[in-house]
Amino acid sequence: MRSTERTQPPHFMPSTSKSIVGDDFVALAEFVTTAERIKER
């Protein structure tokens, strides 16, 4: 995952429909990863 290359905040919604699905998926993946890290603490 290239989360380090993302300069946009997770809540950023692009106007292009082709990027919305990808960004939503990445944002969801980051959210799940963060939730997993919190549960491990």
CYANA upper distance limits for C-alpha pairs under 8 A (distance plus 0.5 A):
  2 ARG  CA      6 ARG  CA      7.63
  3 SER  CA     26 VAL  CA      8.34
  3 SER  CA     30 GLU  CA      8.43
  8 GLN  CA     12 PHE  CA      6.69
 10 PRO  CA     23 ASP  CA      8.43
 10 PRO  CA     27 ALA  CA      5.92
 11 HIS  CA     27 ALA  CA      8.24
 13 MET  CA     20 ILE  CA      6.94
 13 MET  CA     23 ASP  CA      8.21
 14 PRO  CA     19 SER  CA      6.99
 14 PRO  CA     20 ILE  CA      6.56
 15 SER  CA     19 SER  CA      8.48
 15 SER  CA     20 ILE  CA      8.10
 16 THR  CA     20 ILE  CA      7.11
 17 SER  CA     21 VAL  CA      7.69
 18 LYS  CA     22 GLY  CA      7.84
 19 SER  CA     23 ASP  CA      6.44
 20 ILE  CA     24 ASP  CA      6.37
 21 VAL  CA     25 PHE  CA      6.61
 22 GLY  CA     26 VAL  CA      6.71
 23 ASP  CA     27 ALA  CA      6.45
 24 ASP  CA     28 LEU  CA      6.47
 25 PHE  CA     29 ALA  CA      6.57
 26 VAL  CA     30 GLU  CA      6.59
 27 ALA  CA     31 PHE  CA      6.59
 28 LEU  CA     32 VAL  CA      6.66
 29 ALA  CA     33 THR  CA      6.60
 30 GLU  CA     34 THR  CA      6.57
 31 PHE  CA     35 ALA  CA      6.62
 32 VAL  CA     36 GLU  CA      6.64
 33 THR  CA     37 ARG  CA      6.78
 34 THR  CA     38 ILE  CA      6.72
 35 ALA  CA     39 LYS  CA      6.73
 36 GLU  CA     40 GLU  CA      6.78
 37 ARG  CA     41 ARG  CA      7.12
